[in-house]
C-alpha cells in the first residue's frame, strides 16, 4: 500500500457499520492514515471505535461540535492533508481485499485521471445505482425517473444517468462519474478546484466535484478490479425526511450551477418542477421504509 494515502470517513450515527468499515481498512498492512470526522454523533459509535481501535496509530478521530454536513467535514480533513491520495469513504462501505491497491495503481498509470472508483455492490452482490454513471442532464434524468432507461439497450436515445450493466466491464475504463460512496482522489487535482462545494449539505457534492474536475481536463476511472460493498442509508435512518429533502435540494443546486450552460430558463424550470414532483411522489416510500425499520 502506498504510504501517501489518507482515508477520510465522515460519521454520523453509523453505529456498527463504522466499526466494520474501519476494521476492514486497519486489517491491511502499510503506512496510511484513517481519519474519522464525526459530525456530533450521539449513538456511541465513536466511543465504540476508540475502544476497538484506539491503540492503532493509523487511526485519527476528529470530533466536530456540530453536524457540519458531508462536504464541510471532508474539506476540513482534506485541506490539512499532504498525502498524494485521499480516499473518501462512507462509513457503511467496506472495501474488499486488494481494492485500495487497484485504485491507487489506476491513478498512477493515468496522470490525467483525478478520481478512481470501485465496482460497488450491495450486500447481496447486486451492483449499486451510481457505480458507473453519466452526468445528469434533463433528458437523462427524465429517462431515469420514468424508468424508460431500462430499454436503452434497444435504443440509445433512452439512456439514463446510470449505465444499464449488471456485470463490471472487463478492464479499467473512463467514466463520467463513479460512486460517491468510495472515491480515491488525486489530492493536488481536487485541491486545484477547491475540493467539495460546501453549499451541498448532503448528496450531489460528488457529482459537482467530478464535473468541475472534468472542466479542468481531468477524468474519472471505473476500476472493476477494485470492489466494495455498500450497505447504504445507515446514517439516514434517524433522519430520513431530512436526507430525502437534501437529495432533491442537491440535485436542484447541481442543475442551477451547470445546467444554464446548455439549457434555457424554461427547460431548467421544468427540471426543478420535476425534481420536486419526484420529492413529493416518493415521500410515501420513504415513510414506509422508516416505519418498517422502526416496527
C-alpha positions in Angstrom: 0.0 0.0 0.0 1.2 3.5 -0.9 2.4 5.5 2.1 1.0 8.7 0.7 -2.7 7.9 1.5 -5.2 9.4 3.8 -8.6 7.8 4.2 -11.4 10.3 5.2 -14.6 8.9 6.7 -17.5 11.2 7.8 -19.5 9.6 10.5 -23.0 10.5 11.8 -24.6 7.8 13.9 -23.3 5.0 11.6 -23.2 2.5 14.5 -21.6 -0.9 13.9 -21.1 -0.1 10.2 -18.4 2.3 11.1 -16.6 -0.3 13.1 -16.8 -2.8 10.2 -15.6 -0.1 7.7 -12.5 0.9 9.8 -11.7 -2.7 10.7 -11.6 -3.7 7.0 -9.1 -0.8 6.5 -6.8 -1.4 9.5 -6.5 -5.1 8.8 -4.4 -4.1 5.8 -0.7 -3.6 6.3 1.1 -0.4 5.3 1.7 3.2 6.3 -1.5 5.2 5.8 -3.9 7.3 7.9 -7.6 6.8 8.6 -9.3 10.0 9.7 -12.8 9.7 11.1 -14.6 13.1 11.1 -17.5 12.7 13.5 -20.4 15.1 13.0 -21.7 15.2 16.6 -23.0 11.6 16.6 -25.0 10.5 19.7 -25.2 6.8 19.1 -21.9 5.8 20.9 -20.2 4.9 17.6 -17.1 6.9 18.3 -16.7 5.5 21.8 -17.0 2.0 20.4 -14.5 2.9 17.7 -12.0 4.1 20.3 -12.5 1.0 22.4 -11.9 -1.3 19.4 -9.0 0.5 17.6 -7.9 3.4 19.7 -4.4 1.9 20.1 -3.7 1.9 16.4 -1.6 4.9 15.5 -3.0 5.0 12.0 -6.4 6.0 13.3 -7.3 9.6 14.0 -10.7 10.9 15.2 -11.9 14.5 14.7 -14.8 15.4 16.8 -17.0 18.2 15.5 -19.2 20.1 18.0 -22.0 20.2 15.4 -23.1 18.4 12.3 -21.0 20.2 9.6 -22.5 18.2 6.7 -20.6 15.9 4.5 -18.8 18.4 2.3 -17.5 20.6 5.1 -16.4 17.7 7.2 -14.4 16.2 4.3 -12.9 19.5 3.3 -11.8 20.1 6.9 -9.7 17.0 6.7 -8.6 17.3 3.1 -7.3 20.8 3.3 -4.8 19.9 6.0 -3.7 16.8 4.1 -0.3 16.5 2.4 -0.8 12.9 1.1 -0.9 12.3 -2.6 -4.1 10.4 -2.5 -7.3 10.9 -0.5 -9.8 8.1 -0.2 -13.3 9.5 0.7 -15.2 6.6 2.1 -18.7 6.2 3.5 -18.9 4.6 7.0 -21.2 1.9 5.6 -18.9 1.0 2.7 -16.3 -1.8 3.1 -13.5 -2.3 0.6 -12.6 -5.9 -0.5 -9.1 -7.0 -0.2 -6.8 -5.5 -2.9 -9.3 -2.7 -3.8 -7.1 0.1 -2.4 -4.1 -1.1 -4.2 -6.0 -1.4 -7.5 -7.4 2.1 -7.2 -4.0 3.6 -6.5 -2.4 1.8 -9.3 -5.1 3.0 -11.7 -4.4 6.6 -10.8 -0.6 6.1 -11.0 -1.0 4.7 -14.5 -3.2 7.6 -15.7 -1.9 11.1 -14.8 -5.0 12.8 -16.3 -7.3 10.9 -14.0 -8.3 12.7 -10.8 -10.7 10.1 -9.3 -10.8 6.3 -9.3 -13.9 4.4 -8.1 -14.5 0.7 -7.5 -17.3 -1.6 -8.6 -19.8 -1.1 -5.7 -22.5 -3.7 -4.8 -25.0 -4.1 -2.0 -24.6 -7.0 0.5 -26.4 -9.4 -1.9 -23.9 -8.7 -4.7 -26.2 -6.5 -6.9 -24.4 -3.5 -8.4 -25.5 -0.3 -6.8 -27.0 2.6 -8.7 -24.4 5.3 -9.2 -21.4 3.0 -9.5 -21.0 3.8 -13.2 -22.9 6.8 -14.3 -23.2 9.8 -16.7 -23.6 13.4 -15.7 -27.3 14.2 -15.3 -29.0 16.4 -17.8 -32.7 17.0 -18.3 -33.2 14.2 -20.8 -31.2 11.5 -19.0 -32.8 12.5 -15.7 -36.3 12.1 -17.3 -35.4 8.7 -18.7 -34.2 7.6 -15.3 -37.2 8.9 -13.3 -39.7 7.4 -15.8 -37.9 4.0 -15.9 -37.6 4.3 -19.7 -33.8 3.9 -19.3 -34.4 0.2 -18.8 -35.0 -0.1 -22.6 -31.8 1.8 -23.5 -30.1 -1.5 -24.6 -32.5 -1.4 -27.6 -32.5 2.4 -28.1 -29.5 4.6 -27.1 -31.8 7.7 -27.0 -33.4 6.2 -23.9 -30.1 6.2 -21.9 -30.5 7.4 -18.3 -27.9 8.6 -15.8 -26.7 5.1 -14.8 -25.1 2.6 -17.2 -27.5 -0.3 -17.5 -25.0 -3.0 -16.7 -25.2 -5.8 -14.1 -21.6 -7.0 -14.6 -18.5 -4.9 -14.4 -16.6 -4.0 -17.6 -13.6 -6.3 -18.3 -10.9 -3.6 -17.5 -10.4 -0.2 -16.1 -12.1 2.4 -18.2 -13.0 6.1 -18.2 -16.3 7.1 -16.7 -18.1 10.5 -16.5 -18.9 9.8 -12.8 -18.4 7.0 -10.3 -19.8 6.2 -6.9 -19.6 8.8 -4.2 -19.6 6.1 -1.6 -15.9 5.4 -2.3 -13.7 7.8 -4.3 -10.0 7.8 -4.5 -9.0 11.4 -5.2 -5.7 12.7 -6.5 -5.3 15.4 -3.9 -3.5 18.1 -6.0 -6.2 17.9 -8.6 -9.1 18.1 -6.1 -7.3 20.9 -4.3 -7.0 22.8 -7.5 -10.8 23.0 -7.8 -11.3 23.7 -4.1 -12.4 20.2 -3.0 -16.2 19.8 -2.4 -18.7 22.6 -2.7 -19.8 23.2 0.9 -23.2 24.6 -0.1 -24.3 21.0 -0.5 -25.4 19.6 2.8 -25.6 16.0 1.6 -25.9 14.4 -1.9 -24.7 15.6 -5.3 -21.5 17.2 -4.0 -19.7 14.2 -5.5 -21.1 14.9 -9.0 -20.4 18.5 -8.6 -16.7 17.8 -7.9 -16.4 15.4 -10.8 -18.0 17.9 -13.2 -15.6 20.7 -12.1 -12.6 18.3 -12.5 -13.8 17.5 -16.0 -13.8 21.2 -16.8 -10.1 21.3 -15.7 -9.3 18.5 -18.2 -9.4 15.6 -15.7 -11.5 12.4 -15.8 -12.7 9.6 -13.6 -11.8 5.9 -13.8 -14.0 3.0 -13.0 -11.8 0.2 -11.7 -13.6 -3.1 -11.8 -10.7 -5.0 -10.2 -11.4 -2.9 -7.0 -14.7 -4.0 -5.4 -16.6 -2.6 -2.4 -19.8 -3.4 -0.5 -22.0 -0.5 0.4 -24.9 -1.0 2.8 -26.4 2.4 2.0 -28.6 4.7 4.1 -27.1 3.8 7.5 -26.6 7.5 8.6 -30.0 8.5 7.3 -32.0 6.0 9.5 -32.6 8.6 12.2 -33.4 11.5 9.9 -35.0 10.1 6.7 -37.1 13.1 5.9 -34.1 15.5 6.1 -31.9 13.3 3.9 -34.7 12.8 1.4 -35.1 16.6 1.1 -31.4 17.2 0.9 -31.1 14.8 -2.1 -33.5 16.9 -4.0 -32.0 20.2 -2.9 -28.6 18.9 -4.0 -29.9 18.0 -7.4 -31.5 21.4 -7.9 -28.3 23.1 -7.0 -26.4 20.9 -9.4 -28.7 21.9 -12.3 -28.7 25.5 -11.2 -24.8 25.6 -11.3 -24.2 23.7 -14.5 -27.5 23.4 -16.5 -27.6 27.0 -17.6 -24.7 26.4 -19.9 -26.7 24.2 -22.3 -30.4 24.7 -21.4 -32.8 27.6 -21.5 -34.5 29.0 -18.4 -37.9 27.4 -19.2 -36.2 24.0 -19.5 -34.5 24.4 -16.2 -37.8 25.4 -14.5 -39.3 22.2 -15.9 -36.3 20.3 -14.4 -36.9 22.0 -11.0 -40.6 21.1 -11.1 -39.7 17.5 -11.9 -37.3 17.3 -9.0 -39.9 18.5 -6.5 -42.7 16.4 -8.0 -40.4 13.4 -7.5 -39.7 14.5 -4.0 -43.5 14.5 -3.2 -44.3 11.3 -5.0 -41.5 9.4 -3.3 -42.3 10.6 0.2 -44.7 7.7 0.9 -41.9 5.2 0.1 -39.6 6.9 2.5 -42.2 6.9 5.2 -42.9 3.2 4.6 -39.2 2.2 4.9 -38.9 4.3 8.0 -41.8 2.8 9.8 -40.9 -0.7 8.6 -37.5 -0.3 10.2 -39.0 1.0 13.4 -41.5 -1.8 13.7 
